[in-house]
């Protein structure tokens, strides 16, 4: 079984938070589709690196994906936060019980919808005040609770990718991939 993930991204995304989890998942053999919410294929990172996405969000059939991943960065709280289509995508995945993963500021996009109610989560410090309900785990780098995985900052981007692998395939696959990433296999 290989999973298929949807990554949604807009301008001003955090470079490492975007690239590292995708790299981890692709090394594992999973299919990742990156969709721009900017109505164009090219997006510009917080460090002004231009990257080309696979498609634009309006052309995506959400039923074709096993999970959603949203990288953080200024784009999450300056651009994505104001887009109703982003909210709709998050609510779709959550309502289907599908995994929703997010990192840095992006967990705020999920948590402000009340989706972390009675769940543990982490988020970049300062954004926890925008989340409705839930239990902020300020000392955790990555938190998995039910069908939500949250990461605190770009430092934890690889760990978040590995946690997605663990979510779908189990601890053994996560450890095997981690050893490969370390150059031990």
GITAFEN-V518292 format. One record per pair of residues at least 24 apart in sequence whose C-alpha atoms are under 8 Angstrom apart, sorted by sequence separation. I is the first residue (numbers start at 1). J is the second residue. If there is no record, write none. Layout:
BEGIN
[[I:J] [I:J]]
END
This chain:
BEGIN
[[120:144] [121:145] [5:30] [7:32] [9:34] [35:60] [68:93] [120:145] [4:30] [5:31] [6:32] [7:33] [8:34] [9:35] [10:36] [67:93] [119:145] [2:29] [3:30] [4:31] [5:32] [6:33] [7:34] [8:35] [9:36] [10:37] [11:38] [46:73] [62:89] [119:146] [123:150] [124:151] [125:152] [2:30] [3:31] [4:32] [5:33] [6:34] [7:35] [8:36] [9:37] [10:38] [46:74] [77:105] [81:109] [121:149] [122:150] [123:151] [124:152] [2:31] [4:33] [6:35] [8:37] [46:75] [76:105] [77:106] [80:109] [121:150] [122:151] [123:152] [124:153] [15:45] [62:92] [68:98] [72:102] [76:106] [122:152] [123:153] [12:43] [13:44] [14:45] [15:46] [67:98] [68:99] [69:100] [70:101] [71:102] [72:103] [73:104] [74:105] [11:43] [12:44] [13:45] [14:46] [15:47] [66:98] [67:99] [68:100] [69:101] [70:102] [71:103] [72:104] [73:105] [77:109] [10:43] [11:44] [12:45] [13:46] [14:47] [66:99] [67:100] [68:101] [69:102] [70:103] [71:104] [72:105] [73:106] [76:109] [9:43] [10:44] [11:45] [12:46] [67:101] [72:106] [11:46] [12:47] [71:106] [12:48] [70:106] [37:80] [107:150] [107:151] [104:150] [100:147] [101:148] [102:149] [103:150] [104:151] [105:152] [99:147] [100:148] [101:149] [102:150] [103:151] [104:152] [105:153] [8:57] [37:86] [98:147] [99:148] [100:149] [101:150] [102:151] [103:152] [104:153] [97:147] [99:149] [103:153] [104:154] [103:154] [18:70] [18:71] [94:147] [17:71] [18:72] [103:157] [17:72] [17:73] [14:71] [103:160] [13:71] [14:72] [6:65] [13:72] [14:73] [4:64] [5:65] [6:66] [8:68] [13:73] [14:74] [4:65] [5:66] [6:67] [7:68] [8:69] [9:70] [12:73] [13:74] [14:75] [3:65] [4:66] [5:67] [6:68] [7:69] [8:70] [9:71] [12:74] [13:75] [3:66] [4:67] [5:68] [6:69] [7:70] [8:71] [12:75] [13:76] [101:164] [5:69] [7:71] [11:75] [12:76] [10:75] [10:76] [11:79] [10:79] [10:80] [17:103] [17:104] [24:158] [17:153] [21:157] [25:161] [17:154] [20:157] [21:158] [24:161] [25:162] [28:165] [16:154] [20:158] [21:159] [24:162] [21:160] [22:161] [25:164] [14:154] [17:157] [21:161] [25:165] [16:157] [20:161] [21:162] [28:177] [3:168]]
END
